[in-house]
C-alpha cells in the first residue's frame, strides 16, 4: 500500500506542480508549490483511508500515517494564510474528500 500511496501522490503532485511553471515570481511559485503539497496530502489521505477500509494496513500504521498527514495539513494551512479557502480549493481541483472527512 505504501508504494501505491507514494506513486499516486507523486503523480498528483506533478500535475499540480505544472501550475508553478506559470508563476510570475518566486512568491507566486511558492504559493503554487504549497497548494500542490496540500493537494498531495488530500490524495494521500484518500488512499490511506481506502487501504484501511480494505484491511490492507494495520491500525498502528494507519494511526501513525494519519497523525503525520494531519500535522502536515495544519502546517500547510498556516503557511497559506487565514484568507485561503480550503473548501474552494477542494472544489476547484475536484478533490474527492468524502473518505477524508
C-alpha positions in Angstrom: 0.0 0.0 0.0 2.9 2.4 0.7 4.2 2.2 -2.8 0.7 2.9 -4.1 0.4 6.0 -1.8 3.7 7.4 -3.0 3.0 6.8 -6.7 -0.5 8.2 -6.5 0.5 11.3 -4.5 3.6 11.8 -6.7 1.5 11.8 -9.9 -0.9 14.3 -8.5 1.9 16.4 -7.2 3.5 16.5 -10.7 0.1 17.5 -12.2 -0.3 20.4 -9.6 3.4 21.3 -9.9 2.9 22.2 -13.6 1.0 25.2 -12.4 4.1 26.5 -10.7 5.7 26.9 -14.1 3.1 29.5 -14.8 4.0 31.6 -11.8 5.3 35.1 -12.4 7.6 35.4 -9.4 9.1 33.4 -6.5 6.2 34.2 -4.1 3.6 33.0 -6.6 5.6 29.9 -7.4 6.0 29.1 -3.7 2.2 29.5 -3.3 1.5 27.0 -6.1 4.1 24.6 -4.7 2.4 24.8 -1.3 -1.0 24.2 -2.9 0.5 21.2 -4.7 1.6 19.8 -1.3 -1.9 20.3 0.1 -3.4 18.5 -2.9 -1.0 15.6 -2.4 -2.0 15.4 1.3 -5.7 15.1 0.4 -4.9 12.3 -2.2 -2.6 10.5 0.3 -5.4 10.6 2.9 -7.9 9.2 0.5 -5.5 6.4 -0.5 -4.8 5.7 3.2 -8.5 5.5 4.0 -9.1 3.1 1.2 -6.2 0.9 2.3 -7.6 0.9 5.9 -11.1 0.1 4.8 -9.8 -2.8 2.7 -7.8 -4.1 5.7 -4.6 -3.6 3.8 -2.9 -1.7 6.6 -2.6 -2.4 10.3 -4.3 0.0 12.7 -1.0 1.2 14.2 0.4 2.2 10.8 -2.8 3.8 9.8 -2.9 5.9 13.0 0.7 7.0 12.6 0.2 7.9 9.0 -3.0 9.9 9.8 -1.2 11.8 12.5 1.6 12.7 10.2 -0.7 13.8 7.4 -2.8 15.9 9.8 0.3 17.6 11.1 1.5 18.3 7.6 -2.0 19.6 6.7 -2.0 22.0 9.6 1.4 23.4 8.7 0.4 24.0 5.1 -2.9 25.6 6.0 -0.9 28.0 8.3 1.6 28.7 5.5 -1.2 29.5 3.1 -2.7 32.1 5.5 -6.1 32.8 7.0 -7.6 34.0 3.7 -7.0 30.7 2.0 -10.4 29.0 1.3 -9.9 25.2 1.7 -13.5 24.5 0.5 -12.9 26.5 -2.7 -9.6 24.7 -3.3 -11.2 21.3 -2.9 -14.0 22.3 -5.3 -11.6 23.9 -7.9 -9.3 20.9 -8.0 -12.1 18.3 -7.7 -10.6 16.6 -4.7 -12.8 13.8 -3.7 -12.9 14.2 0.1 -15.7 12.0 1.2 -13.3 9.5 2.7 -11.0 12.1 4.3 -13.6 13.8 6.4 
